């Protein structure tokens, strides 16, 4: 039987995985083309909070 903590960890991992597949590469590509976070949000075919896009841009910049 799974505990709430195990279930929560699984859900976080699943969320991170789906974000990686669905959004991370697209955000980084559009950012490299010079788009701002709000412009990226408009280009995406699925809803993604502006804050999440901005956080991904900051993480990308920190890696560079």
Buried (B, 14 or more C-beta within 10 A) or exposed (E): EEEEEEEEEEEEEEEEEEBEEBBBEBBBEBBEEEBEBEEBBEEBEEEBEEEBBBEBBEEBEEEE
